[in-house]
């Protein structure tokens, strides 16, 4: 089987967190084709006393939930590649559970659209 990369969609930006205990969405997609998703999230804005949850959802279920307490020694978090079948919802959220606001979380996510030949 050969897989061809048809397109790369870039999602890059910043999420502004201004309220504690609210999930803020970084990316929320439902892919019309098979895709590979990967990227990074920058948690360098976390300071002493801050706690943040980063959650990945696949098919509307929690795939991974990781908690971070600031400051983070290595703040750029790489999101491992995930190959998702057609029409599989994928979402990443952040939730500041403790600390001071406002905070910002930068991110860059690549969605690689693939097909088999």
Secondary structure, 3 states (H helix, E strand, C coil): CCEEEEEEEEEEEEEEECCCCCEEEEEEEECCCCEEEEEEEECCCCCCCCEEEEEEEECCEEEEEEEEECCCCCCEEEEEEEEECCCCEEEEEEEEEECCCCEEEEEEEEEEEEEEC
